[in-house]
Amino acid sequence: LLGIVHKESGLGSAILNNIDRMGTVLYALLTTAYIENHHPSQYDIDVLIIGELNLKAVSSVIHEVEESSKTEIRYSVMSEEEFTFRKKKRDAFILNILNKHKIMLVGDENRLLA
């Protein structure tokens, strides 16, 4: 139920409604930090977007949500190659995201974790 709410409003809705202008998005996910509005670590971000992205468009979408919500959105974008490399190297930032609850907006969680 929580996933449906986050996909149909706020940041999740903004990403899904603007997906075409952001480039080729393979994965987009909302993190526990966003869901709970709690960022105890420097590694905690609100959203991770992976693919061949138009960074200007992604930034614009995030900024629009920040303006309407009056809240800073912590986000990270990366190519699939960078994500795969960092996951194989057991990068702390990536593992922190993968090991916690997340709401998948785009892509399959099982493939993301494989």
Summary of the structure (lengths in Angstrom):
residues: 114
radius of gyration: 13.1
end to end distance: 25.1
largest distance: 37.2
contacts: 323
relative contact order: 0.22
helix: 53%
strand: 22%
